[in-house]
C-alpha cells in the first residue's frame, strides 16, 4: 500500500509530500520548501526508500527552495512542467518577493505535461495541467488510490492566489472545473498549504467555486 507522508515548513508554511511504495522501495518527493530537505531525506532513508523523483507542482519560490539540497542528497530526477522551467533554472526571477536567502538554480531532468503518466513502483500518477495560479501548475492524480497532490491549485476552503505575475483567475477557475471537479467526490486532495480535503467537500463548501 502506498505511503504518503506530509511535511510542512518554510516561510510560507508550505507542504511537501514523500510518496513511498513499500513493495518496490521507490520514493518520490513532491515540492521542496525551504529548510525541509534534511527531514524529508532522513525519512526516506529511514523507510529504506530510493528517491527517484523530485516533482515541483509549480515553480514558485516556496515550493522549489530546497530543490538543490534534495537533488544533491538523493540523485533524484527533477521533474516540472515546461512552462515553469525558467523559475527553477533562474530563481532570481523571484527576487521581487524580497527573499532573505538565495535559491540555488537547478535544471530539470524531464518535463511533465498534460496527459503524461508518472510511474512510481506499482502506482501511476496521471498529470493534469492546471494553470492559473502559475503557468506550469500541475496536479498528480493516482486514480486507484483516490489521491491527488494539487499544489496551490486548490486548498481546503480556498484556491491559489491569482494576483502574481503569470496568474489568471479565469484560467484557474477553468482548471479547477475541468480537472478537479470532474474527479470523484471521494478523491483526497493534498494541497500545497493547509490541511487535506476532498473533491466532494470543496464542491459543496468552497466559497471561491460558487462565484
Beta strands, then each sheet from edge to edge (+ up, - down):
strand 1: 2-9
strand 2: 14-21
strand 3: 26-30
strand 4: 50-55
strand 5: 77-80
strand 6: 110-111
strand 7: 117-120
strand 8: 123-129
strand 9: 138-142
strand 10: 147-151
strand 11: 154-155
strand 12: 158-159
strand 13: 188-191
strand 14: 197-198
sheet 1: 1+ 2- 3+ 4+ 5+ 6+
sheet 2: 7+ 8- 9+ 10- 13- 14+
sheet 3: 11+ 12-
end
